[in-house]
Amino acid sequence: MSVMEQTKHVSVMLEEVIEMLDLKQGMIVVDATLGGGGYTQEIYKRIMPGGTLIACDQDSDAINRFKEHYPEIAKDILIVHSNYSHIRKVLKEHNMRYVDRIVADLGLSSDQIEEGGRGFSFSGDNIIDMRMDRSKSLSAINIVNEFSEKELADVIFLYGDERFSRRIAKAICDKRPIISTKELADIISKAIPISVRKKMKMHPATKTFQAIRIAVNDEYEHLKTFLTEGIDVLQSSGRFVVVSFHSGEDRVVKNIFRTNARGCICDEGVPVCCCEHEPVVQFLTKKAIKPSEEEIARNPRSRSARLRGVIKK
């Protein structure tokens, strides 16, 4: 898809996210994942005039699309080509230390999924790539064709929660070299027992493609850094809101938020607290918020979304 084409992305739980952010004019806000620009547009309406909006994305295509479609907003905000794990560095480069709100949508945009040549989806027949930032050297084609069988099985199991990871890894290694997404998806599907495939509600290659994408982009490590640094750069009473899309991702968000919401973090065997750790944030809701049935009907890709938020003490 060229940058001039209209974005196909629909922001997930937009109303719930904006409500949880509780935005006001004059605030400093970071949209850490510009993507299709849905959150960015709504934030802009609520903090202007007088506000500052920093929109980051590691995908230069997403940035170019937004600038093409929303030039009036683009000239009023700071748009930064960067992974969200560099949030502290981005703020420093723009002479800022603290912000009032941070939001991130951790999912792939519909534009990325459907854009030919990116290799994120198994629905087309493209070169296996999966890089969010195409300036990086490691791509999915390297992992698929160069990792050992054990390394590949570990990636598929750890990042995809795929119980047939060893069978899939062996099948991939047996069929190398593999170039196209269609070929890879077919190999993965055939490695899963037919009796299991018949009962699956998702495409049999879904978890493996997810796992390879996470490995290519080192997503969990970047996410951990982003969450930790994001909490640090929040003002007192600042809010941090995150939408995740699969269990591993949500687990990282929940655990880091929970650690920062706890008092004592001493090991269980320690009889008396010696860490002197104080809670840094508190959760805005007891449990993650899920999309409504109406939203899922309108946008089936929202089904797995989970919304969590914290407020800085």
Number of C-alpha atoms within 10 A of each C-alpha: 14 10 15 12 11 14 20 12 18 19 19 24 22 14 11 13 22 16 10 20 22 12 20 15 15 15 20 22 27 26 23 27 26 27 33 24 24 15 24 24 14 14 25 19 14 16 18 15 11 11 18 21 26 22 25 26 21 21 20 18 20 23 22 13 22 24 18 15 17 12 11 10 16 18 10 14 15 14 18 17 17 19 20 26 20 16 22 18 15 19 16 11 10 10 9 13 15 19 23 23 25 26 26 23 24 19 18 16 23 16 20 24 18 18 16 15 19 18 27 26 24 21 13 17 17 19 19 26 24 26 22 22 17 15 10 10 9 15 21 24 21 15 19 21 17 14 15 14 20 13 14 25 22 18 23 26 19 14 23 22 17 20 14 16 25 19 16 24 26 17 19 23 17 12 12 12 12 19 18 18 25 19 18 22 22 13 19 24 19 15 20 18 11 11 8 9 15 9 8 10 7 9 12 20 21 16 21 27 25 20 21 24 24 21 23 21 18 11 18 16 13 14 19 17 15 20 21 15 17 24 24 15 20 22 17 15 14 23 28 27 20 20 25 21 18 17 15 15 20 19 12 17 22 17 12 15 23 17 15 20 19 14 15 16 15 14 10 9 6 8 8 9 13 11 11 10 14 13 16 19 23 19 19 16 12 9 12 16 16 18 18 12 12 9 15 17 11 11 15 11 17 21 16 14 22 22 24 23 26 24 24 22 15
